[in-house]
C-alpha cells in the first residue's frame, strides 16, 4: 500500500483559516470545448455523412450540385448547436459557482482553523477543539446523506492545545495511507517531536465536505487536498450523454446510407446499360469514354446527387424542437413548488426523449423521499392512543392531541403513567441543551432523540440543563433534578438504550426505550396494557412510523449495588469488553413495566407514496440507494409503499467475498426458473457486503438476483458505490436508467445514469448543479416522466420518422426519373425548389409535429401509468419501424411519379414535375393530423403556391432560373394540374387507411384514445397490464430459505451513532450546561468530570 509522509510546523507556516473551495463540474473548459464538441457532433452519423459529402464535393468535376451546397448548411448546423451547448454549459457553470464562491486553497501539512458552521476544505486530522474532551460534531450529509451528527475526537497528545501560542510549538510529521475513496477507513501514525508515535484512525479525521456543527472551533492538520481528498476520490467525470433515440437515429441514418449506395449503384448500372444500348445513336449528347475509372466517377456523382436522401435539416429541427420541449418543462405550473418559488428546470434539452424510456430509477432517501425532518407524531400511553385524531395536514404537522394534557391535568386514572412516560422521554437520552436567552435548542447526534425531547417539551416537560451527573426538567411549574448514575448504551445488537437514575424522590429507577422485539421479551408478568400497546404498534407500523417501546423498572439499593460491582469489574476487562458489557446490561434490564410507545415520522415529501405507486405501475423498477442505516431505510421503504408487509426480503450481510458469493449463489438457486423475472421480492444489502458483491467474480450473479426483485435497498453506501451500482445496471442491462438525489453524495450516480435528476433540497445545490433536470419535489418526477417524457419521446421519434419519410419520398422520385432520362444524372426538380424543400416548404409541419404531438392527454397519461410502457419499450422507433416507413415512402413515390406521368403523358413535362413536387408536399404533410397543425399544413401549401407564382417572374429581373419563366401561368391554368393536385394524395393515402382498418387487435393507447374521443367510462387496467410475475406468490410460499427474512412493516426509531470514538456515558458526563461557556482544556474538563 502506498504511504504519504506529511511534515508540519506551525512556527514556520502560521495558522490558516479554512475556506471552502470548489471544483468545476462543467462539461467543457476553454481548452476542451473544441475537441469534445467536435467529437460529440461528429459522433452523430448525419454530421459525419455530410462532412464526407462536403469532402467529395471538393473533387473537381464530380459534384453536379456545386462545391458549397452542403458545406454551408453543415457549418450553420454546427454553429447553432455550438452556441446552444455553450449557453447551456455556461448557465450550469454560473449556477454551480453562485452559491459557492471560490476561496483560498490550502496545502498538505497546513494547520487550519475552522469555526462553527464552516465546511472543511480538505481532509484534516483533528488536533483539538473547543468542546469537552476535544470532541467535535460534524454533519456528513454531503458524504453519506445521513442527518444525524457524527462525533470526532482528537488524540490525547494534542487535545490540550487550545491557543495559537500553544500551536506555535507544534511540529512533527504524519505517516498515512495513500489517497483512496473509503470514507470509513484511515490508517496513519502521528510522530510529534520528542514524543512516542501515536496511531490515527478515522475517528480523528474530518473529511472534506463535512460541516462543523455545534462546535465553536477546531484545529487540524491537512493530510489530503484537491483530487486526493476522499470526497473527490468518490467523484466521477461528467460524461457526454447521448439519448438512445439519437443512437437509434444514427443506425437508421446508416441504413439510409446503404439505401443511398444501392440507389447510386442501380443508377450506375442503368447508366452503363443505357449508354451501351443507345449511346451510339445519341449524337446530340456526345461521346463518353466508358472506362473503369468512369464507373467509380459515376458512383461518386450519384452519391452526391442522392445525398439529401439523408435529411441535413434533421439535426437542426431536433435542436429547435427539443429546446421548446425543455421550455415546456420549465414553464409547467404543476411542477412549481410555491413554498420556495422553485420551478422545474431542464438543464439540458438533448435528453428529453430519454425521460420517456426510463426502466430503472435509483433514488436517494434523505431529502429526496423525505423532508429530512424527524417529528414526534403519535404515542400510546397506558393503552390509550394519542395523536390519532384527524387534523389538517401542514408542512410542519407534529404531535397534536389535547386529550393527552386533558387526561394529565384532570386526574385521569392514567395520569401517573403519562407523567412517568414524559419524564422518561426527557431523561433517557444523550441530548445536550443550549440556552440562548429564553430559548432552548438541543444538540443531538440522533435526530430521533431530539424529536422525542422536543415532543416532551411541547407537552410541558422541558429538558433545561445537563451536568455530568444530572439532568434538570421543568414541568408542572416545578424543577425536577434526576441524578444520572449509569448510561447503558445503544447498539444495533441491543436495539435499546437505558439510563439508571435516582429520581427527585430518591427512588432508584431504570428507564429504557427500544425496539418492541427486545422490550416485550423483557416485560414483567405484572406489566399492563401489553396487548393494547401491541395493537397500537401495529397500527403505527402500517403507517410507516418509526416506533419505540417505553418501559421502566424500580430498583432496590441492594440490586443496584450488586449490579454496580459487576459493572465496574466488566469495565476493566480487556478482551471482549463490548460483549461482556452487553451481558452485564442484560442482567439488570429485565422485568420491565410497560408505559407505552412512541411513533416518530421521518416525514415523507408530499405525494411520495402515490408517486412511487404510479411509477411502479408504469413498469419502472425503483432501487433505493442510501448512506443511512438499514433499519432507517427499511422504515422509509415501508412508509413510501416501496415495500409491503407481505413482501419477503432477501437480506445480504456478509464480511467476506466467499460468504457473499455463497449467499448470492444460494438465493439464485432458490429462485430457480424465476431468476431473471420480476418477482414480488425485496433485496436488502449493505455497503460492506456490496463491496464484495461488485467483485468481478460475483457481480453478474448479484445483478441477476437484484433484477429478479421488485425492489432493491442498498444501505450504508459511499457516493462511489452509488455510482458503481448505477453503472452496473447501465452497462449490463439494455434499459434507460435515471438517478435522483439532493446532496453532494448523490452527484456520482446522477452523472453516471443515462438521466440525472437533482432535487433542490436542504443539502445545498451540488446535486442540482450536476443534474440534467432539476425539480423541487420527488412527486414532480411523476409528471416529468409520465407526461413530459412520454410526449417528448413520441414527438421526437415521429419528427425523425417524418423527416426520413419526406426525404425518401422525394429522392426515390429522382430515381424513377432516372429511368426516363437515361440515368444521365439530371434532376427532375428545379435546384432552388429542392433546396427549400426541407428549409421552408416542409419545415413548419415538422416543427409543429415535434412541439404539439400528443399520444394522448395529460389526464390519461397520469390516470393510466401503464401507457408509459409504450414509449419505455421503444417499439414505436426502431429499425423495423424505419423499414416500414421506407416501404411506405417507396410506394408513395411510385404513385407520386408514375400516376402524374401517365396522366399528363401528352402534356407539358414541367407540369409533371410540379404535380409530383406538390403532391409530395401534400402527402408528406398529411403524414400526421393534429388540431394545432392545421395552420402549419395549409400555411405550407399556401407558401408553396405563392412562392411558385412569384418565382416564375424572377427572370430576367433577377438572373435566377430562366427555365421557370412563365411556368405559373401555364401550370395554374392547366386542369390536369388541379386534378392531380387532389387525386394523387388521395390515392397515396388509401393504402394507409386500408392498412389501419384491417388491424384486428387494439393497443391500450388506441383504447384510451377512443375513450377520450367518446368521453367514456374509465378503463380498468388492473388485470391485463400487470407486470409482476404470477409465479411470485408460489415462490413466497414454497421457495423461501433461511436467507429470506420476513420483517414487520415498521421499525424502531434509533439513528444513534454506535461504537463512536467516545461512549454515550462519557459524552453526557462531559457537559455542564449550567455553567457559562469557557474555553476549557481537555485536562480541565476531564478533571471536573472526575472530581465533581
N, C-alpha and C positions, 0 to 999 in steps of 0.2 A: 504494500500500500504506500502511495506517495505521502510524504510528510512535508509540512511547511515549518520553517523557523521564523519567528516574528520577534524582533527586538524592539524594546520601548524604553524611553527615558523621558519622563515629563519635564525634567530640568532643562533639556535641550529643545524639546518640541513645544512645550507650553500646552495649554488646555484649549481644545476647540469645542465650540457649541455644535450640537448635532442639528443638521438641517436635512430635510427630505429632498432628494433629487430624483429625477425621473428618467426613464429610458423610453425613447420614442418607439412606438409600435406602428408607425405609419407604413403603408405598403411600399412607398417609394421614397428615395432620397434624391438629392440633386444629381448624384453621380450614377445612381442605379436606375433612374427613370427610363432613359432611352433604351438600354438593353432589355430591361424587364418588360417595358411596354411593347417594344417591337416583338419580343418573344411571345407575349400574350396575344398580340394581334395576328401574327403570322402562324400561330398555332391553330388559328381558325382556317379551315380548309378553303373557304371562299377567298379570303385575302391572299393566301398563298397561291391559289389558282390565278387570280387576276395579276399578281406580281409576275407569274410565269408568262401570261399573255402579254403583259407590258414589255417583257424582255423580247418575246418573239416579234412584237410589232416593230422593234428597232432594226430588225434584219431587213436590208433593202429589198424592195420588190416582192415581199412576202405578204404584207398586210393589205387586204382590199379595203380596209376602213381607216387607214392612216396610222401615224406613229403615236399619237397622243390621245386617242379617243378612250383608251382605258386608263392611262396614267393619270389623267386629270381627275376623273371620278374617284380613283383609288386614293389619291392624295387628299381629296376633300373628305373622304370617309375617315382616313387616319387622323387628320387634323381635328375633326369633330369629336371622334372617340377619345383622342388625346386630351382635348380640353375638358371633356366630361370626367375622365379619370383624374386629372389634376385638381379639378374643383372638388370632387368627392373626397380625395385624399387630403386636400388642404383643409377642408371642413373638419375631417376627422382629426387632423393634427391640432387645429385650433381648440376643438373640444377636449382633446387629451391634455393639452397644456394649460387650459384655462383654470381648472381647479388646483393644479399642481405646479406652481412657479418653480423654475429652475433655481437651485440654490448651491451653496458651497459644497463641493465634494470633500470626502475625507480619504485618507490613505491608510494602508495597513500599518499597524503599530501606533497610530494616533490614539491619544487618550481623549475621550469625548465626554461631554456632559449633556444629558437630556433631561428635560423637565416634564412635568405632568401634562399629558395630552399630546405630546410630540410623537411622531413616528420615527422609528430608528432608521438611519440612512444606510446602515451596514450591519454585518454580523459582529457583535461585540461580546466580549467576556465581561461579566459584571464584576466590578471592583467593590463598590459599596453603594449604599442608598440611604435615603432619609428615614426609611421605615425601621421599626424594631427588628433586631436580628438580621439586619442587612438584607431584608427581603424587598421585593417589589412586585407589583401586579402589572401584567401585560395583557392586552387584548390581541388575540391571534386570529380574528375572524378573516383577515386578509389571507391567511395561510391555510387554515383548516375549516373556516366557516363557523366555528363554534363561538357562541356568545358569552359563555362563562369565562371569567378571568383566570389566567394562569399565574402561579406563584413561582418566582425565581429567587434564588438566594446566593449571595456572594460567598466566597471562601472565608473561613475564619482568619486566615493570614492577611487578608486585605480589608476585612469588614470595618476595622477601626479607623480607616482613612475617611475623614469627614470633611476636611477642608482642603482648599487648593494648596495651602502651605504644606500640609502633610503629603500631598501628591508630588510635590517638587522633589522629594527624596526617593520616589518610587522608580526603580529601574530593574530590568531583567529581560527575560525572553520567554516565549511560549513555543512549545513544540506541539503541533496539531496535525490532524489528518488533512489530506488534500481536499480541494473543493468537491462537494458531492451534493446530491439532491435530497438527502434523507433529513427531514425536519427533526425527527426524534432522536437522532444519533449525533454524538460529538465526542471525540476522543482527543484529549490533549493533556499536556503537562506544563505547569507554571514553574519557572525557575526564577525566584527572586534572589537578588544578590545578597549573599550572606545567610540564606535560609535553605532549608531542605526542599526538594521538589514536591509539588502538590498536584494531584490529578484533577483534571477539569472534565466535567460531564455536561450533558445537555441542560441540566438544571441551573448552570451558571452562565448560559449563553442566551442573549437576546438577539433574535433574528431580524434581519431587515424586513420592514413591512409591519412589524408588530408595533402597537401603540402603548405607550406608558400610561397607566391609569392609577388613580388614587395614590400616587407616589410623588412627592414634591420634586425629587431629583435623583439621578443615578450617575455614577461614574463608570466608564467602561473602556476596555482596550479593543480597538478594531482588529479583527482577525481576517475577515473577508470583505472585499468591496466589489462593486460593479457586477460583472458577469460571474464572479466567483462566489457571490453570496448564494445561499441555499434557495432564496426566493427566485433569483434569476436562473439558477440551475434547473428550476422547475418550469421556466418559461419555454415557450415554443416559438419558432419563427412564424411570423404572419404569412400565411400561404397565399398563392394566387388561386382563387377559387373560380371554377367554371361549372356551369349548370349541366345537368345530364342532357337537357334538351339541346344545349349547344353542342355537346359531344355527339348526340344522335344526328343533329343537323350536319355536322362535319362528315359523318358517314354517308348521309344522304347526298351531300354535295359530291362525294367521291363516286356514288352511284350515278349521279347525273353526268359526272365527268366521263365515266365509262360509256354512258349512253352517247355523249358527245363524240367520243372516239369512234364508236360504232357508226354514227351518222357520217363522220368525216371519212371513215374507211369505205362505207357504202357509196358515198359521193365520188370518192377517188376511183373506185372500181367502175362506177357508172360512167365517169368521165373517160376512162380508158376504153371502155366498151363502145361508147358513143363515137369517140374520135377514131377508133379503129374501124367502125362500121360506116360512119358518114363523113369522116374527116377529109377524104379526097374530094368530095363534092362541095365542101364548104369553102369555096374560093373567096367568099366575102369576109371570112374570119382570118384567113392567112394560115401559114404553115406553123406547126409546132413540133419541136423536137421531143419525141417520146422516148426519153432515156430513163434509166433507173433514178438518177437524182431528181428528175421531174416529178416522179411519183411521190417522193418524200416532200418535194416542194409543194405539191398539191395538198398533201396531208396537212402541212402547216397552214396553208391558205384556208382550207375548210375548217380547221380548228378555230382559227381566228374568226371566220365567218359565222360559226355557230356558237362562239364562246358565251354569248349572252343567254344561252340556254340556262346557265347558272346566273341567277339574278344578282347583279352587283349592288342593287339598291336594297337588298335584303337586310344587310347588317345595319345600315343607317336607319331603315324603317324600324328594326327591332330596338335600336337605341332610343328612338323617339317614343315608341310605344311603351317600353319599359320605364322610361323616365316619367311618363304621365301616370303609369300604374303606380309608381312609387309616390307620386303626389297624392293619389287617391288614398294610399295608406296613411300618409302624413296628415291628410285632412279629415280622416274618419273620426267623427264625434263620438262614436261608440267606443273608440279606444282612447278617449280623452279622460285622464284621471283628474277630475276637477279639484280634488283636495290640494294637490300640488301644482295644478295647472300644467300637467305634462301630457303632451301628445305622443302618439307612436311616431317613430321616425325610421324611415328606410335609409340606412346609411350607405347602401349600395343598391343599384337597380338591376344589376346583372343576374341576381339570383331569385327574382320574383317568382318565376315558374317553379323553382325548386321548393317553394313553400307548399305547393300543391301535390308533392310527391313524398312527403316525409313518412317514413315507416318506423323509425326508431327515434324516440325522444329521450334525451339524457338531461335530467333535471337535478339541480342543486336543491337543498332542503331549506336551510335557514335563510330567510329574507326573500326566497323565491316562492316557496309554497306557503311559508308562514310570514307573519308580520314582524318576527324577531322580537316579540314581546310576550313574556310569561304573565299570566293573570290568574289570581285565585278566583275560581269560577263558582264552585259548589262545595258543599260539605254535608256530612251526615254525623249527627251527634246524638248519642243515646237512642238510636233507632229512628230519629226524625231527620228527614232530608231538608236541607235549606239551599236556597238559590235555584230551586227548580221551577219557580213561578215564571210564566212567560213575561218577557219585558222587551221593550223596543231595542232592536239591535243597533248599536252605535259603534263608532270606531274604537271606543275605549270601554267596551262593555265588561265590567268587573262584577264581583260578587255584590248582589243587591237583593236582600231579603229582610225586611223589617221584622219579620216573625221571629228571627233569632234573638234580637235585642229585646223584643217584647217578652219572650219566654224567660229571658235572663232577668229582666227588671221586674216582672210581675210574679216572682216566686213560683214559677212553673216547677213541677216535680223534677225536671231535668236541669234546674238552674246550676247545681253544683257540677254536673257533668260539663255544661257549657263553660263554666268558669275554669275548670281544670284543663279542658280542651284548648282554650285560648291562652292559658298560661304556658302550656306545653309548646304551642306554636311560637310564643315569644321568647322561650328559654332554650329549647333544644335546637341549636344551630351554631354556625360559626360566623355569623354576620357581625360586622363592626359598624356601629352608628357614628355619623359625623354630624355635629350640630353647627348650623350657620344661623346665628340669632335664634329665632323661634322655630326655624325649620330643621328637620332631621332627615338626613339622607343615609342610605345604607350601602356599605361596600360588601359585596358578596362574591365569592368565587363560583357559587352556584346560583343561577337565576331563579331556580325553583325555590330555594331557601329564601331569597329576597322577596319573592311573591308571597310566600306564607307569612313572613314577618310584616309585610305591608298590609296583607289581608287582616291580620290581627290588629294592626294599628288602626285600620279603618273601623274596626268593631270596638275600639276603645281601649285596647290593651297595647300600650305604646312602649316599645323597647327603646329606652333612652340612654343607657350607659353600660359600658363594659369595662371591668377591671380584670387583671389577670386571674382573679379567683371569684368573681361575682358578676351578675348582671342585674340591672335595675329596670323594673317595669312600672309604668304609671297606668293605673286602672282604677275605676270607680272612685276617682278623686283622691286616691292614696298612692304612696310609693311602696313597692314590694321589692325587696332585695333577696335574690336567690344565690346562695353560695354554690359555686361550681366546684365539685370535688373531683370528678373524673369525666373525660370525654372518651366514649367508646366509638372509635372511628368507623366511618362508612367504607365499605369496599364492595366491589361487584359480586364477590362471593357471599358476603354477609347480607347485602341488599337492605341494610338498615343502619341507623345511627342512633346512639343513646348517650344521654348525659346523666350522671348521678349528682343530685343536688340536695342541699339542705334548704328546705322551704323557710319562708319568714317565720313560721310557727315552730321551727326546729325539727320538723319531720324529715327523715331520710327518704328520698324518693328517686326512682329511676324512670325517666321519661324516654320513650322510644318512638321513632317513626320509621316506617319501612314498607317494603312490598307486602301485599296481602299474603303471599305464599309463605313468607317467613314469620310473619306476625301471628297468623292463625294457628300455626303448629306449635306456638309457644303460649297460647292463651290458657288461663286457668279455667278449671271446670266451673268456677263461680262467676265467670265473665258473662255479662248480659249483652243483649242486642246483637248477638253473633249472626243469626240468620238474617235479621233486618239489614244489618250493615252489608252483608254479603250480597243481598239483593240490590242494594243501592250501588255497590261497587260494580256489579254487572251492568247496571244502568249507565254509570259513568263511562265504563269501558266501551259500551256501544256508541257513545258519543265521541269516542276517541280522546277522552280526557286522561291525563296522567294522574294516577291515584297513589295515595299514601295512607296506610293504616296508622292510627294514633292510639297508643296504649301506654300504661304506666304500671308500676308496682311499688308498693311501700316496703321499705327495708327496715329491719331491726338493726340496732347498733352492732350486735353480735354477728349477724350475717355480713354486714358491710366490712367489719374489721377482719373477719376470716377471709373474705374475698380480696380485700386490700393487701393482705400479706401475700396471697398467691400472686396478685398482680405485680407487686413490687419485685417478687422473685423472678417472674417471667420477663420483666423488663431488662433484667441483667443477662438473659440468655443470649448467646452469640449465634448459635446455629438454629435455623428455622424459627426465628423470633416472631415473624408475622403469623405463622400457623399457630404458634404457642399462644400468642395474644388472642387470636380468634377463639381458640378453645377456652381461654380464660374468660373472655366475654360471654361465651355461651353458658357458663356455669351460673351467671347471675341474671342473664336475660331469659327469664322463664316465669311461668305463672302470671302472665300479664293480665291486666283488666282492661278490656277494650273500651275506649272512649268514642271512637268513630273513625271517620276517614275524610281526607281532603281530595279535591279534584282540581287540578291545575290545567289550564289550557295554554298550549303554545299556539296562540290563535292563528288560524289559517287566514290567508287573504280572502277577500270576498269571492264567492262562487268557485273556489278551488275544487271541491268535490264534484260539482256539476260539470266543470270544465274537463276534469280527468275522465269522468264517466262518458262524456261525449267523444273525447279523443280515443278512448278505448273502443267505442262503437265504430269509430272511423278506421278501425284496424291499425291504430298507432300503438306500438308497444312502448311502455314507459319504464325507464330504468332510473332509479333514484341513486345518485352518487353524492355522498356527503362525507365531510370530515368529522361529523358528530358521532356520538356513541351509538351502539347497536340498539339499545333499548329506546333511545330517543327517536331514532329513525323509524323503528317499527311502530312506535306510537303515532307518529305523524302519518305513516303509510295507512294506518287504520283510519285516522281522522279524515284523510282526504279520499278514502274509499279505494285506494290503490290495492289494499289488502282487505279481505273479508274474513269474518270469523271462521268460516268453514274451509278456508283455503289452506292446504297443507304447506309446510315450509321445508325446504332443503337448506340446512344450515351447514356452512363450511367454515370450520375453525380448526386450523392445524398450525403447527410450529415448524414443520419441515417439508421439504419438497416431496419426500417419499409418502408422508402421511397425506399430504394434499392430493397427490396423484391417486392414491388408493381410495380416498373418499370420492373423488370425482368419477373414477372408473366404476366404483360400486353403484353410484347413483345412475350412471349411464346404463349399466346392466339392468338395474331395476326398472328403468323406463322401457327397455326393450324396443318394441316396434313404435312406441310413441316418441322415441328420441328424434328430435328434429321437427316435431309437430308442436303447435302451441297447445299447452295443457294448463289447466287451472291450478297452477303451482306458483309458489314464490321461492326465489333463490336469495339467500342472505349470506353475505361473505364480508369479512373484514379486511382491512388493508394489509395486515401481516400475512394472511393466507393468500390474498390476491398477488402478493409479490412472488409467491411460488406458482400460483395458477397461471401467471403470464410467462412462465418459463417456456422456452420453445418446445420442450417435450410434452408439456401439459396443456398449453393454451388452446390447441384445436379441440381437445376433449372438453375443456372448460367452456369454450364457446358453444359447442353443440348442446351442452347441458343448459347453458343460460338461454339459448334460443328456444329451448323446449319449455320455458317457463313464461307464464303470462306477465309476471312482474319480477324485477331484479332489484335488490337493495344492496348497495356496496357501501360499507361504513368505514370510518377511520381512514379515509383516503387522503393522500397528498395531492396537490394540484397536478403533478406529473402523472400520478396513477389515474386520475380522472381522464387526462388526455390519452393515456395508453388504452384505457377501456374503449373510448370513442374510436380511436384509431383501429383497434382490433376488429370492431364491428364494421367500420367503414372499409377496411381492407379486405375482409373475407366474406362479406355479405353484399349481394347486389341490391342495395337499398339505400335510400337517402336518409342521412342522419341529421338530427337537429339537437343542439346543446343549448340549454338556457340556464343562466345564473345571474347573480347580482354582485358578486365580490371579486376581488383580485385573484382569489384562489380558483376562480372559475374561468379565467382568461384562457388557459391552455386548452381546455376542452371546447370552449367557444370557437377558438381559432382552428381547432383540428376538425370539427364537424363540417359536413357539407354546408350547413346553415348555422350561424351562431346568433343567438338572441340574448340581449342583455336587458336586465331589469333595473330601472332607476330606483335603487333601494337605499338602505341606511348604511351600506358598506362602501360608499364612495362611487365614483364613476368609471372605475377601471374596466369593469365588465361591459358597460355600455359603450365606452370608447373603443373597445376592441371587437365589437359585435358587428354583424351585418344588418341587424334590425334591433331597434330599442323600443321597449314597451314599459309601461309603468306598473302593470299588474299581471300576474300569471293568467288571470281569466281572459285577458285580451288576446292570449295566444289562440283561443278558440276561433275567434273571427279572423285573425291573421292567417291561420291555416285553412280552415274550412271554407271561408268565403274568399278572401283576397288571394290565397294560394290557389284554390281551385279555379277561380276566374282567370288569374294570370296564366295558369297552365293552358286552359282552353284558348285564351286569346292569343298567346304566343304561338302555340302549336298550329292553330288554324291560320294565323298570319303567315307562318313559314310555309305551310302546305299550299296556301293560296298563291304566294309568290312563286313557288315552284310550278304550280299548275299553269298560271298565266304565261310564264315564260316558255314552258314546254309546248303549250298550245301554239304560241306564235312561231317558234323556231322549227317545229316539225312541219308547219305550213311551208316554211322555206325549203324543207326537204322535199315535200310534194312538188313544189315549184321547180325544183332541180330536175325532176323527171320530164318536164316540158321545155326546159331551156338548155337541154343538152349537158347538164352538170357543168355549166360554164363558170359557176361561182357568182352569177348575177343575183341580185336581191329583188324580191317582189315588192317590198315596201320602200317608200322614199326614206332617205337616210335620217332626216330630222324627225320624221314621224316615228321611226324606230327608236331614236334617242330619247324622245319624250314619252314613249310608251310607258316606261316604268316611273319616270320622274313626275309626270303630270297626269296622264290620262287614266292610269290605274292606281295612283298613289292615295287618293282620298279614300276609296273603298278599302284599301289595305290598312291604312291607319285607323279608319273608323272601326273596322273589324277588330283590330288589336286593342282598341280602347274600350269599346262598348259591348263586345260579345259576352253573353251570359249563358252558361249551360242551363241554369235555372235561377230562380230568385234567391235573394239572400235569406229570406224566411225559410224556404225549403231546404237550403243547404244547412242551416242551423237546426232545423226540425228533424232532418233525416241525415245524420252524420255519415251513414253508410254510403251516401253519394260520393264521399271523398275517395272511396276506393277506385272510382273510375279514373281519376287523374293519378292516383297513387300507383296503380299497376302499369301505367304508361301504354295501355293497349290502343289508345287513340293516336299515338305518334310513335311509329317505328318503321322499319324497312318495309314491312308488309303493307302498311298504310300508304307509304310512298309509292310502291309499285301499283297499288290500286289507283292512286291519283294519276300516275303516269299513263296507265292504260286508259283511264277516263279521258285524259288530255289527248292521248293518241287518237281515240275515236272521235273526239270533238274536232280535232284538227283535220281529220279526214273529211268530216262533214263540212267544216268551215271552208275548206279549199275546193273540194270537188263538186259540191252542190252549187255554189255560185258559178263555178266554171262551166258546168253543163247548162245552167240556167241562161247564162249570157255568152253562149258559145259563139254567137254571131254578133255580139255587141262589142263595145269598147273595152279593150283589155285593161285599162286603168280602172274602169268601174269594177271589174272583177277584184282587183287588189283592194279597192276601197270597201267593197262589201265584205271581203274577208277580214279586213282590219276592223271595221265597225262591228261586225258580228262577233269577232274575237273579243273586243272590248265588252260587248253586251253579255256574252256568255260568261266571261270571267267575272264580271261584276255581279251576275246573278248566282254566283257560286254560294253566296250566303244571302240571308234576308233578315234584316233587323229593323226595328222601329226607328232607331237612330240613324240608320244607314240610307234612308230614302234620299236625303239631301245629297249624300256623297254619290249615290248611284246616278240619280237623274242630273245632278250637277256635273258629273264627269261626262255624261253623254252630251249635255249642252256645251261644255267646254270644248269637246271634240268638234262638234258641228260649227261652233264659232271660229275655232282655230282653222279648220279646213277651209271655211269660206274666206277668211282674211288671208290665209297663207297662199291661196291661189291667185291673189292680186299683188303679191310682193314683186314679182318680176315685171318690168325691168327697174322699177324704182329702187328696190333692194336687190342686188345681184345674187340672189339665192334661189336655187331650184327652178330653173327655167321650165322644166318639164311639168311643173304644177300650174302653169299659166292657163286660166280658163277652165280648170277642172271642176270648180264648184258649180258653175252654171250648167255644165254638161251632166255631172253626176246627180245633182239635186233635182234636175228636171227629168231624170230617167225613171220611168215607173218600175223597171226591173230592180233598180236600186232599193226603192222603198219596199217592194215585195220581199226581196232578200233580207232587208233590214229587220223585218218582223218574222219572216218564215224560218230563216236559218237558226236563230237562237231557240225557237220553239222546238224544232226538230232535234237540236242538240240536247235539250233538257228532257225530252220524252223518255229517253233511256234511264235518266236518273229517277224520274217519277215511277217508272215501271219497276225498277230495282227496289225502291223503298216500299212500294205497295206489295211486293212479293215476300217481304220479310215476315217470317212466321212468329218468331219469338220476340218479345218486347223486353227491353232492358229496364232496370229500375229508373234510370234517368228519363226514359220515354214515358213510363208510368207517371212519374212526378210531373213531367211537362203536361201530360193530358189532364192531370188533376188540377194543375194551375190554370189551364185554359178553361176547364169546366167548373172550377171552384168547388170540387167535390169534397168528399169526406177525407179525413186524414188516413194516411197509408199505414198499415201495420207492418213494420219491418222487423218484428221481434223474432220471427222464425226463419224465414228464407235467407236472411242476410246475417246470420250469426257466424262469428269467425272462430269460436273456440271449438277445439276438438271434442266430438261427442264421447270420445273414449276417456276423457279426463276423469269422469266420475268413477269409471271402472278402476282406474289407477289409484284414485283416492281410497278406494275400498280394499283393493287386493294387493297393490304393489308397493306399499309403504314399508320402509326398512327402518333400522334404528337411527339412520341419519336424518329421517324426516321427523320433525318435532312440531306438534300442534301447540299453538300459543293462544292465550286469551286475547280478545280484541282490545287490548289495553296494556298498561304497564305502570310501573312505579315511577314517581317523579323525582328522581335524583339525577342531576348532572354534575354532582360534586366531583372535584378532582381527587382521584385516589392515588396512593403511593407517591404523594408530592414530595418535594425536597424538604418540606417542613411539615410535621404532622399537624393534624387539626387541633390537638390539645396544645401543642407548642404555639400554634397560631393564636388561639384565644387567650393563652397566658401572656401574650406579648403586648396586649393593648390595655391601656387605661385611659378611656375617653373622658374621665372626669378631670383630667389634668390638661392644661393648655399645651399646645403643640410646641415642642422644642426640638432642636437638632441634637439627638442623643447618639452617643457612640454605641456600638454593639455591646461592649463590655458593660456600659452603664445600664442598658436595657436588660441585659442578662442578669446583672446583679439585683436589679429591682424585682425581677420576676422570681428570683430565688429567695430573697430575704423578706419579701412583703408578708 
